[in-house]
Amino acid sequence: MPASQTTNEEIAELFEHLGMMLEMKGDSAFKIRAYQRAARTIEELSFPLDQAVADGQKLTGIPGIGKAISEKIHELVTTGQVQTFERVKSELPEGALNLLAIPGIGPKTAVLIGTELGISTIEGVEQAAQDGRLASLPRMGKRAADSILRHIRASRSISSDRTPIGQALSIAEAAMAGLRERDAEISILTPAGSLRRWEETIGDVDLVAITPQPEELGRCLAELPQVREVLVNGPRKTSVIVDPGLQIDLRTGEAESIGAMLQYFTGSQQHNIRLRDFANRMGLSLNEYGITNVESGQVEVFPDEESFYARLGLPLIPPELRAGMWELEAAIEGRLPQLVEPLHLRGDLHLHSDWSDGSDPIETMVATVASMGYEYMALTDHSQGLGVANGLTPDRLAAQREVLRQLQERYDIRILAGSEVDIRSDGRMDFPDEVLAELDVVVASVHNAMSQDRETMTRRVIRAMEHPSVTIIGHLSTRLLGQRPPTDFDLEAVLQAARDTGTALEINASPERLDLKDTHAYRARELGIPLVISTDSHHHSHLSGGRFGVAVARRAWCEPQHILNTMPLDHFRRFITTPKPQRIKVFDDVVATAAPSVPNGHASSQAGA
């Protein structure tokens, strides 16, 4: 059994740091890459490794986890440390790892600074750059030292955290709109990198463009009004810092080779490594310009990604799946999923009006949802316990239901009466049972007492799931990206309870939530739990945000049949009117009929792979 709870994030960080330290020592590139790959893989896992260790599961079937790394995971989980990590750390200058956070300082330079100058902090490097000691180091010089100093000062005005995708996408779209206004000859301008993969947080915004005048496009980017600082302005790459401190990297290429370029800069790094190894076994070499036949030296170029992947004998792998996990095997074996798309959604089941903490009248919300072509919607204003949100009393809820009945006569869309009901600290619901029984949709959510311990929070959520009127658990972890950490609960226990009780779990599409997160949604899909993509809209303009929830579902390998609100109205009503827990049979029938093709990524199912 584990000595204590060890999160996947902590395990991944250890391997990431171990790889960095070995690079500082000039160790084998193969070994360094193995640790880096293991870190990326562990970050993407949908199940807790410490529990897999406790259950005696083999870990070597997971991509990137070989025998040696598996043994180190066992060591960390069972003892709290890894001897190899402690030994390598002791052989390096104290604090050398801290210096890698400075742009322009690589592993060898970090060791040099620590060894020659005895510096172990960013503040120390800054002082050394100012007084000339940094420039005096071998192979450094004044120009490099000044560049490092500039990066340190620039980073002070930029948040050290990654930017939530909602903010990053808005910034990227504004920049792209500005570029198109200034350069009418752009034929292609699209995000790449983590933004195109729809990761929940973004480091830098990567843009790829095709234009007959690349230098002019770079100049246009540098002159956008939101640009705070120009880092690089060259013929093929321009990098700038824009308000509120996000870096945008613009790369331009040729139309005939955009397929390779877009694939390369979309990543992820781990996906590209695995794809490169796959190509190497075919005698091919990959880079951002095309595919090279190693024997003949001939370079092939590709006008789109589909032809690039086809040259390798593969179908196009959607960007959201390019995590370096199971996607390559699925592509080789013809098992890539037909991922859910925004057009598959037929309803939104989590909406607020000005009766609680929304901004718009009920009819505005109804009219907007109807204009989107949806078949159904649920109005789910807050329950009475959430006083700060002007939660509805039972009497106000009854009055609202009457308003909905009147609106139903004027709209073709089916308007379902619902509520987002507080899960009280002990797991009881915030409305009496007889009130809940009158509702079509009950979204049960945690809004207070979020610091409860793991056991208490787990028991609290499961008790809510066991209530016969609860349809959906809203934003399960309660996190707010960059603002509030998730609550502590036993994910596996909660997911199993959702399955057992026939309770759906929400993928909250609000960009500051994205809750369930992708790895949790992946595990929920594996267990056959109904998922719902809802916007949690508090204003009619928020209703377009469903794309963020769809992106999370796509990263979780979800096909339309895994998402409850892709069902036609009659099927959906059959689900919500079937008594719990028999609802799960209704959902299973839909999934079975659709014959899903996605792989199972849990360690136990991969042990024999």
C-alpha positions as CSV (number, residue, x, y, z in Angstrom):
1,M,0.0,0.0,0.0
2,P,1.2,3.6,-0.6
3,A,3.0,5.2,2.4
4,S,0.8,8.3,1.7
5,Q,-1.1,9.8,-1.2
6,T,1.2,10.7,-4.1
7,T,-0.5,12.5,-6.9
8,N,0.3,12.0,-10.6
9,E,1.4,15.6,-10.7
10,E,4.1,15.0,-8.1
11,I,5.3,11.9,-9.8
12,A,5.5,13.6,-13.2
13,E,7.4,16.6,-11.6
14,L,10.0,14.2,-10.1
15,F,10.7,12.7,-13.5
16,E,10.8,16.0,-15.2
17,H,13.3,17.3,-12.7
18,L,15.3,14.1,-12.9
19,G,15.6,14.5,-16.7
20,M,16.7,18.1,-16.3
21,M,19.4,17.2,-13.7
22,L,20.8,14.4,-15.9
23,E,20.9,16.9,-18.8
24,M,23.0,19.2,-16.5
25,K,25.4,16.3,-15.9
26,G,25.6,15.6,-19.6
27,D,24.1,12.1,-19.2
28,S,22.7,9.9,-22.0
29,A,20.3,11.7,-24.3
30,F,18.2,8.5,-24.4
31,K,17.9,8.4,-20.7
32,I,17.0,12.1,-20.4
33,R,14.3,11.7,-23.1
34,A,12.9,8.6,-21.4
35,Y,12.3,10.6,-18.1
36,Q,10.8,13.5,-20.0
37,R,8.5,11.2,-21.9
38,A,7.5,9.5,-18.7
39,A,6.6,12.9,-17.1
40,R,4.4,13.9,-20.1
41,T,2.7,10.5,-20.1
42,I,1.9,10.6,-16.4
43,E,0.4,14.1,-16.7
44,E,-2.1,12.7,-19.2
45,L,-3.1,9.6,-17.2
46,S,-6.8,9.3,-16.3
47,F,-6.3,7.2,-13.2
48,P,-4.1,7.7,-10.1
49,L,-0.8,5.9,-10.2
50,D,-0.5,5.5,-6.5
51,Q,-3.8,3.5,-6.5
52,A,-2.5,1.4,-9.4
53,V,0.6,0.6,-7.3
54,A,-1.6,-0.3,-4.3
55,D,-3.7,-2.6,-6.5
56,G,-0.7,-4.4,-7.8
57,Q,-1.2,-3.4,-11.4
58,K,1.6,-3.6,-14.0
59,L,2.6,-0.2,-15.2
60,T,4.9,-1.3,-18.0
61,G,2.0,-1.4,-20.5
62,I,1.6,2.4,-20.3
63,P,3.4,4.2,-23.2
64,G,6.7,5.6,-21.9
65,I,6.8,3.5,-18.7
66,G,9.5,0.8,-18.9
67,K,10.8,-1.5,-16.1
68,A,13.2,1.1,-14.6
69,I,10.7,3.9,-14.5
70,S,8.0,1.6,-13.2
71,E,10.3,0.6,-10.3
72,K,11.0,4.3,-9.5
73,I,7.2,5.0,-9.4
74,H,6.8,2.1,-6.9
75,E,9.7,3.4,-4.9
76,L,8.3,6.9,-4.7
77,V,4.7,5.8,-3.9
78,T,5.8,3.3,-1.2
79,T,8.7,5.2,0.4
80,G,8.1,8.9,-0.4
81,Q,11.4,9.3,-2.3
82,V,13.6,8.0,-5.1
83,Q,17.2,7.3,-4.3
84,T,18.4,8.0,-7.9
85,F,16.8,11.4,-7.7
86,E,18.4,12.2,-4.3
87,R,21.8,11.0,-5.5
88,V,21.8,13.0,-8.8
89,K,20.6,16.1,-6.9
90,S,23.5,15.9,-4.4
91,E,26.0,15.8,-7.3
92,L,24.9,19.2,-8.7
93,P,25.4,22.7,-7.4
94,E,22.8,23.7,-4.9
95,G,19.8,25.4,-6.5
96,A,20.9,24.7,-10.1
97,L,17.5,23.4,-10.9
98,N,15.9,26.8,-10.0
99,L,17.9,28.6,-12.7
100,L,16.3,26.7,-15.5
101,A,13.2,28.8,-15.0
102,I,15.1,31.7,-16.6
103,P,14.7,31.9,-20.4
104,G,18.1,31.7,-22.1
105,I,19.6,29.5,-19.4
106,G,20.0,25.9,-20.3
107,P,21.2,23.0,-18.2
108,K,24.9,23.5,-18.9
109,T,24.7,27.2,-18.3
110,A,22.8,26.6,-15.0
111,V,25.6,24.3,-13.8
112,L,28.3,26.8,-14.9
113,I,26.6,29.6,-13.0
114,G,26.2,27.5,-9.9
115,T,29.8,26.1,-10.0
116,E,31.7,29.3,-11.0
117,L,29.6,31.9,-9.2
118,G,27.9,30.0,-6.4
119,I,24.5,31.4,-7.4
120,S,21.3,29.4,-6.8
121,T,18.5,32.0,-7.2
122,I,17.0,34.1,-10.0
123,E,17.7,37.2,-8.0
124,G,21.4,36.2,-7.8
125,V,21.6,35.8,-11.6
126,E,20.0,39.2,-12.0
127,Q,22.6,40.8,-9.8
128,A,25.4,39.0,-11.6
129,A,24.1,40.2,-14.9
130,Q,24.1,43.7,-13.7
131,D,27.6,43.7,-12.2
132,G,29.3,41.9,-15.1
133,R,30.1,38.6,-13.4
134,L,27.7,36.7,-15.7
135,A,29.2,38.1,-18.9
136,S,32.7,37.0,-17.7
137,L,31.8,33.4,-17.7
138,P,33.2,31.2,-20.5
139,R,31.1,31.2,-23.7
140,M,28.7,33.8,-22.2
141,G,29.7,37.4,-23.1
142,K,27.9,40.7,-22.6
143,R,25.2,40.2,-25.3
144,A,24.0,36.9,-23.8
145,A,24.1,38.2,-20.2
146,D,22.1,41.3,-21.3
147,S,19.5,39.0,-23.0
148,I,19.2,36.9,-19.8
149,L,18.7,40.1,-17.7
150,R,16.0,41.3,-20.2
151,H,14.2,38.0,-19.9
152,I,14.3,38.1,-16.1
153,R,12.8,41.7,-16.0
154,A,10.2,40.8,-18.6
155,S,9.1,37.8,-16.7
156,R,8.3,39.9,-13.7
157,S,5.5,41.6,-15.6
158,I,4.2,38.2,-16.8
159,S,2.3,35.8,-14.6
160,S,4.3,32.7,-13.9
161,D,1.2,30.6,-14.3
162,R,0.0,29.3,-17.6
163,T,-2.9,31.2,-19.1
164,P,-6.4,29.6,-19.0
165,I,-7.5,28.7,-22.5
166,G,-10.5,31.0,-22.4
167,Q,-8.2,34.1,-22.0
168,A,-5.6,32.8,-24.4
169,L,-8.0,32.0,-27.2
170,S,-9.6,35.5,-26.9
171,I,-6.2,37.1,-27.1
172,A,-5.2,34.9,-30.1
173,E,-8.4,35.6,-31.9
174,A,-8.0,39.3,-31.4
175,A,-4.4,39.2,-32.7
176,M,-5.5,37.1,-35.8
177,A,-8.3,39.6,-36.5
178,G,-5.8,42.4,-36.3
179,L,-3.4,40.7,-38.7
180,R,-6.1,40.0,-41.2
181,E,-7.2,43.6,-41.2
182,R,-3.6,44.7,-41.9
183,D,-2.7,42.0,-44.5
184,A,-5.4,41.0,-46.9
185,E,-3.1,38.5,-48.7
186,I,-3.0,36.0,-45.8
187,S,-4.2,32.7,-47.2
188,I,-3.8,30.7,-43.9
189,L,-3.6,31.9,-40.4
190,T,-4.3,29.4,-37.6
191,P,-3.3,28.6,-34.1
192,A,-0.9,25.7,-33.4
193,G,0.6,24.4,-30.2
194,S,-1.3,23.8,-27.0
195,L,-4.0,26.2,-28.1
196,R,-4.9,24.1,-31.2
197,R,-4.8,21.0,-29.0
198,W,-7.3,22.8,-26.7
199,E,-5.2,22.2,-23.5
200,E,-6.9,23.8,-20.5
201,T,-4.0,26.2,-20.0
202,I,-1.6,27.8,-22.5
203,G,2.1,28.7,-22.2
204,D,2.6,30.7,-25.4
205,V,0.2,31.3,-28.3
206,D,1.6,29.7,-31.5
207,L,0.3,31.0,-34.8
208,V,1.2,29.6,-38.3
209,A,0.6,31.6,-41.4
210,I,1.0,31.5,-45.2
211,T,1.4,34.9,-46.9
212,P,3.3,36.1,-49.9
213,Q,5.0,38.7,-47.7
214,P,6.1,37.0,-44.5
215,E,8.3,39.9,-43.3
216,E,5.4,42.3,-43.7
217,L,3.2,40.1,-41.6
218,G,5.8,39.9,-38.9
219,R,5.9,43.7,-38.9
220,C,2.1,43.9,-38.7
221,L,2.2,41.7,-35.6
222,A,4.9,43.8,-34.0
223,E,2.8,46.9,-34.5
224,L,-0.5,45.6,-33.1
225,P,-1.7,48.1,-30.4
226,Q,-1.8,45.3,-27.7
227,V,1.9,44.5,-28.2
228,R,3.9,45.3,-25.1
229,E,7.4,44.1,-26.2
230,V,8.9,42.7,-29.4
231,L,11.3,39.8,-28.6
232,V,12.1,38.6,-32.1
233,N,11.3,40.0,-35.6
234,G,12.8,37.9,-38.3
235,P,11.9,36.9,-41.8
236,R,10.1,33.7,-40.7
237,K,9.4,34.1,-37.0
238,T,8.1,37.0,-34.9
239,S,7.7,36.8,-31.2
240,V,5.9,39.5,-29.1
241,I,4.5,40.0,-25.6
242,V,1.0,41.3,-25.6
243,D,-1.2,42.6,-22.8
244,P,-1.8,41.1,-20.3
245,G,1.6,39.4,-20.6
246,L,1.2,36.5,-23.0
247,Q,3.8,35.6,-25.6
248,I,2.7,35.1,-29.2
249,D,5.0,33.3,-31.6
250,L,4.1,33.8,-35.3
251,R,5.8,31.5,-37.9
252,T,5.3,31.7,-41.6
253,G,5.9,29.1,-44.3
254,E,5.3,28.0,-47.8
255,A,1.8,26.8,-49.0
256,E,3.2,23.6,-50.4
257,S,4.7,22.5,-47.1
258,I,2.1,23.9,-44.6
259,G,1.0,20.3,-43.7
260,A,4.3,19.4,-42.2
261,M,4.8,22.8,-40.6
262,L,1.3,22.8,-38.9
263,Q,1.8,19.2,-37.7
264,Y,5.2,20.0,-36.3
265,F,4.3,23.1,-34.4
266,T,1.0,21.7,-33.1
267,G,2.8,19.0,-31.2
268,S,2.5,17.8,-28.6
269,Q,6.3,17.2,-28.1
270,Q,5.6,13.7,-26.9
271,H,3.3,13.0,-29.9
272,N,5.9,14.2,-32.3
273,I,8.6,12.1,-30.6
274,R,6.5,8.9,-31.0
275,L,5.6,9.8,-34.6
276,R,9.2,10.5,-35.4
277,D,10.3,7.1,-34.0
278,F,7.5,5.5,-36.0
279,A,8.7,7.2,-39.2
280,N,12.3,6.3,-38.5
281,R,11.4,2.6,-38.5
282,M,10.1,3.2,-42.1
283,G,13.4,4.8,-43.1
284,L,11.8,8.3,-43.0
285,S,12.8,11.5,-41.1
286,L,10.3,14.2,-40.1
287,N,10.7,17.9,-39.6
288,E,8.7,21.1,-40.0
289,Y,9.5,21.2,-43.8
290,G,8.4,17.7,-44.8
291,I,9.3,14.0,-44.8
292,T,12.7,12.9,-45.9
293,N,13.7,9.5,-47.3
294,V,16.8,8.8,-45.2
295,E,18.4,6.6,-47.9
296,S,17.9,8.9,-50.9
297,G,17.7,12.2,-49.1
298,Q,14.6,13.1,-51.1
299,V,12.2,15.5,-49.3
300,E,8.5,15.3,-49.8
301,V,6.3,18.3,-49.0
302,F,2.6,18.3,-48.0
303,P,-0.1,20.9,-48.5
304,D,-2.1,19.7,-45.5
305,E,-1.9,17.5,-42.5
306,E,-4.1,14.8,-43.9
307,S,-1.6,14.0,-46.7
308,F,1.3,14.3,-44.2
309,Y,-0.2,11.5,-42.0
310,A,-1.3,9.5,-45.0
311,R,2.4,9.4,-46.2
312,L,3.1,7.5,-43.0
313,G,0.1,5.2,-43.6
314,L,-2.0,6.8,-40.9
315,P,-5.3,8.6,-40.8
316,L,-5.4,12.2,-39.7
317,I,-5.0,12.2,-35.9
318,P,-7.1,15.1,-34.5
319,P,-5.0,17.7,-32.6
320,E,-6.9,17.1,-29.3
321,L,-5.6,13.5,-29.2
322,R,-2.0,14.3,-29.9
323,A,-0.8,13.7,-26.3
324,G,1.7,10.9,-27.0
325,M,-0.4,8.4,-25.3
326,W,-2.6,5.8,-27.0
327,E,-3.4,7.8,-30.2
328,L,-0.6,6.3,-32.5
329,E,-1.6,2.7,-31.7
330,A,-5.2,3.5,-32.3
331,A,-4.4,5.2,-35.6
332,I,-2.3,2.2,-36.8
333,E,-5.0,-0.2,-35.8
334,G,-7.9,1.9,-37.3
335,R,-9.4,2.6,-33.9
336,L,-9.4,6.3,-33.8
337,P,-12.7,7.6,-32.4
338,Q,-15.2,9.7,-34.4
339,L,-15.0,12.6,-31.9
340,V,-17.9,14.6,-30.8
341,E,-18.4,18.0,-32.4
342,P,-20.4,21.1,-31.4
343,L,-23.0,20.3,-34.1
344,H,-23.8,17.0,-32.3
345,L,-25.2,18.9,-29.2
346,R,-28.9,19.0,-29.1
347,G,-29.4,20.8,-25.8
348,D,-27.9,22.8,-22.9
349,L,-28.8,21.6,-19.4
350,H,-27.2,24.2,-17.1
351,L,-28.4,27.8,-17.6
352,H,-29.1,30.7,-15.2
353,S,-31.4,33.7,-15.6
354,D,-31.8,37.0,-13.7
355,W,-34.1,35.1,-11.3
356,S,-30.8,34.1,-9.5
357,D,-27.3,35.2,-10.5
358,G,-27.8,35.4,-14.2
359,S,-27.8,38.7,-16.2
360,D,-30.6,38.1,-18.7
361,P,-34.4,37.5,-18.4
362,I,-35.6,33.9,-18.9
363,E,-37.0,34.6,-22.3
364,T,-33.7,36.0,-23.6
365,M,-32.0,32.8,-22.6
366,V,-34.8,30.7,-24.1
367,A,-34.8,32.6,-27.4
368,T,-31.0,32.4,-27.7
369,V,-30.9,28.7,-27.1
370,A,-33.7,28.2,-29.6
371,S,-31.9,30.3,-32.2
372,M,-29.0,27.9,-31.9
373,G,-31.1,25.1,-33.3
374,Y,-31.2,23.1,-30.1
375,E,-34.1,20.7,-29.4
376,Y,-34.2,21.2,-25.6
377,M,-32.8,23.2,-22.7
378,A,-33.1,23.2,-18.9
379,L,-33.3,26.4,-16.9
380,T,-31.3,25.7,-13.7
381,D,-31.3,28.8,-11.5
382,H,-29.7,28.3,-8.0
383,S,-31.4,26.9,-5.0
384,Q,-32.2,28.8,-1.9
385,G,-29.1,28.0,0.1
386,L,-26.8,30.0,-2.2
387,G,-27.8,33.3,-0.8
388,V,-25.1,35.2,-2.6
389,A,-26.6,34.0,-5.9
390,N,-30.2,35.1,-5.0
391,G,-31.1,31.4,-4.9
392,L,-34.8,30.5,-5.4
393,T,-37.1,29.5,-2.5
394,P,-39.6,26.7,-3.3
395,D,-42.3,29.3,-3.9
396,R,-40.2,31.3,-6.3
397,L,-39.2,28.0,-8.1
398,A,-42.9,27.1,-8.4
399,A,-43.6,30.6,-9.9
400,Q,-40.7,30.2,-12.3
401,R,-42.1,26.8,-13.5
402,E,-45.3,28.6,-14.4
403,V,-43.4,31.2,-16.4
404,L,-41.7,28.3,-18.3
405,R,-45.0,26.7,-19.0
406,Q,-46.2,30.0,-20.6
407,L,-43.0,30.3,-22.6
408,Q,-43.3,26.8,-23.9
409,E,-46.5,27.8,-25.8
410,R,-44.5,30.3,-27.8
411,Y,-41.3,28.2,-28.6
412,D,-40.7,25.0,-30.4
413,I,-37.7,24.1,-28.2
414,R,-38.6,21.9,-25.3
415,I,-38.1,23.9,-22.1
416,L,-37.3,21.7,-19.1
417,A,-37.8,22.9,-15.5
418,G,-34.6,22.5,-13.5
419,S,-32.5,23.9,-10.7
420,E,-28.8,23.9,-9.8
421,V,-29.3,22.6,-6.2
422,D,-26.7,23.0,-3.5
423,I,-25.2,19.9,-2.1
424,R,-25.1,20.7,1.6
425,S,-22.0,19.9,3.7
426,D,-23.5,16.6,4.8
427,G,-24.6,15.6,1.3
428,R,-28.3,16.5,1.8
429,M,-30.0,18.4,-1.0
430,D,-31.0,22.1,-0.6
431,F,-34.6,21.5,-1.5
432,P,-37.2,19.2,0.0
433,D,-37.7,15.9,-1.8
434,E,-41.2,16.8,-2.9
435,V,-39.9,20.0,-4.6
436,L,-37.0,18.1,-6.3
437,A,-39.5,15.4,-7.6
438,E,-41.4,18.1,-9.6
439,L,-38.3,19.1,-11.6
440,D,-37.3,17.7,-15.0
441,V,-33.5,18.2,-14.4
442,V,-31.6,18.6,-11.1
443,V,-28.0,19.7,-11.3
444,A,-26.5,19.0,-7.9
445,S,-23.3,21.0,-7.1
446,V,-20.9,21.8,-4.3
447,H,-20.6,25.6,-3.6
448,N,-19.4,25.7,0.0
449,A,-17.4,23.9,2.6
450,M,-14.9,23.1,-0.1
451,S,-12.0,22.5,2.4
452,Q,-13.6,19.3,3.7
453,D,-11.2,16.3,3.9
454,R,-11.0,13.6,1.3
455,E,-13.3,11.1,3.0
456,T,-15.9,13.7,4.0
457,M,-16.1,15.2,0.5
458,T,-16.3,11.8,-1.2
459,R,-19.1,10.7,1.1
460,R,-20.9,14.0,0.6
461,V,-20.9,13.8,-3.2
462,I,-21.9,10.1,-3.3
463,R,-24.8,10.8,-1.0
464,A,-26.0,13.4,-3.5
465,M,-25.7,10.9,-6.3
466,E,-27.8,8.4,-4.4
467,H,-30.7,10.9,-4.3
468,P,-33.4,9.7,-6.7
469,S,-34.1,13.1,-8.2
470,V,-30.5,14.1,-8.9
471,T,-29.9,14.0,-12.7
472,I,-26.4,15.5,-13.0
473,I,-23.5,16.4,-10.7
474,G,-22.3,19.9,-11.8
475,H,-18.6,20.9,-11.9
476,L,-17.5,18.0,-9.8
477,S,-14.1,19.3,-8.5
478,T,-15.4,23.0,-8.1
479,R,-12.0,24.3,-9.4
480,L,-11.6,27.7,-11.0
481,L,-8.5,27.7,-13.3
482,G,-5.8,29.8,-11.9
483,Q,-8.0,31.0,-9.0
484,R,-9.2,28.1,-6.9
485,P,-7.8,24.5,-6.5
486,P,-10.1,21.5,-6.8
487,T,-11.6,19.9,-3.8
488,D,-10.1,16.7,-2.4
489,F,-12.1,13.5,-3.1
490,D,-11.6,9.9,-4.1
491,L,-12.1,10.1,-7.9
492,E,-12.5,6.4,-8.5
493,A,-15.0,6.0,-5.7
494,V,-17.1,8.9,-7.0
495,L,-17.0,7.7,-10.6
496,Q,-18.0,4.3,-9.6
497,A,-20.9,5.7,-7.6
498,A,-22.0,7.7,-10.6
499,R,-22.1,4.5,-12.7
500,D,-23.9,2.6,-10.0
501,T,-26.6,5.2,-9.4
502,G,-27.1,6.2,-13.1
503,T,-26.0,9.8,-12.3
504,A,-24.6,11.9,-15.2
505,L,-21.5,14.0,-14.7
506,E,-21.2,17.5,-16.2
507,I,-18.3,18.7,-18.4
508,N,-18.8,22.4,-17.4
509,A,-17.8,24.3,-20.5
510,S,-17.3,27.6,-18.7
511,P,-13.7,28.5,-19.7
512,E,-12.7,29.3,-16.1
513,R,-13.9,25.8,-15.0
514,L,-13.6,23.1,-17.6
515,D,-14.7,20.7,-14.9
516,L,-14.7,17.7,-15.4
517,K,-11.1,18.1,-16.7
518,D,-10.0,16.0,-19.6
519,T,-8.4,13.1,-17.7
520,H,-11.4,12.8,-15.4
521,A,-13.7,12.8,-18.4
522,Y,-11.6,10.1,-20.0
523,R,-11.9,7.9,-17.0
524,A,-15.6,8.5,-16.7
525,R,-16.0,7.5,-20.3
526,E,-14.0,4.3,-19.7
527,L,-16.4,3.4,-16.9
528,G,-19.5,4.0,-19.0
529,I,-20.7,7.1,-17.1
530,P,-23.1,9.4,-18.9
531,L,-21.5,12.8,-19.6
532,V,-23.2,16.1,-20.2
533,I,-21.7,19.2,-21.9
534,S,-23.3,22.3,-20.5
535,T,-22.3,26.0,-20.6
536,D,-23.3,27.1,-17.1
537,S,-24.3,30.3,-18.9
538,H,-25.2,33.4,-16.8
539,H,-25.6,35.6,-19.9
540,H,-26.9,34.8,-23.4
541,S,-23.5,35.5,-24.9
542,H,-22.0,32.6,-22.8
543,L,-24.1,30.1,-24.8
544,S,-21.5,30.0,-27.5
545,G,-19.0,28.6,-25.1
546,G,-20.1,25.1,-25.6
547,R,-17.0,24.6,-27.8
548,F,-14.8,24.6,-24.8
549,G,-16.7,21.7,-23.3
550,V,-16.7,19.9,-26.6
551,A,-12.9,20.3,-26.7
552,V,-12.6,18.7,-23.2
553,A,-14.8,15.8,-24.4
554,R,-12.7,15.4,-27.5
555,R,-9.5,15.3,-25.4
556,A,-11.2,12.6,-23.4
557,W,-11.8,10.5,-26.6
558,C,-15.5,11.0,-26.4
559,E,-17.8,10.2,-29.4
560,P,-21.3,11.6,-29.6
561,Q,-22.9,8.6,-27.9
562,H,-20.9,9.2,-24.8
563,I,-22.5,12.6,-24.3
564,L,-26.1,12.5,-23.0
565,N,-27.2,15.8,-24.5
566,T,-26.4,14.6,-28.0
567,M,-29.5,12.4,-27.7
568,P,-32.6,13.3,-29.6
569,L,-35.3,14.8,-27.3
570,D,-37.4,11.6,-27.0
571,H,-34.3,9.5,-26.1
572,F,-33.2,12.1,-23.6
573,R,-36.6,12.3,-22.0
574,R,-36.6,8.5,-21.7
575,F,-33.3,8.7,-19.8
576,I,-34.4,11.4,-17.3
577,T,-37.9,9.8,-16.7
578,T,-36.5,6.3,-16.1
579,P,-36.1,5.7,-12.3
580,K,-32.5,5.6,-11.0
581,P,-30.4,3.5,-11.2
582,Q,-32.1,1.9,-14.2
583,R,-31.2,4.9,-16.2
584,I,-27.7,3.5,-16.9
585,K,-29.3,0.7,-18.9
586,V,-30.9,3.4,-21.2
587,F,-27.5,5.0,-21.7
588,D,-25.7,1.7,-22.2
589,D,-28.2,0.8,-25.0
590,V,-27.3,4.0,-26.8
591,V,-23.6,3.5,-26.5
592,A,-23.8,-0.2,-27.6
593,T,-25.9,0.7,-30.6
594,A,-23.3,3.3,-31.7
595,A,-20.4,0.7,-31.4
596,P,-17.7,3.0,-30.0
597,S,-14.1,2.5,-31.2
598,V,-12.1,4.2,-28.5
599,P,-9.4,2.4,-26.6
600,N,-9.2,1.8,-22.9
601,G,-6.3,3.6,-21.3
602,H,-6.4,2.2,-17.8
603,A,-3.2,0.5,-16.6
604,S,-4.9,-2.8,-15.8
605,S,-6.3,-3.1,-19.4
606,Q,-2.9,-2.4,-20.9
607,A,-0.8,-4.7,-18.7
608,G,-0.6,-7.4,-21.4
609,A,-0.1,-5.0,-24.3
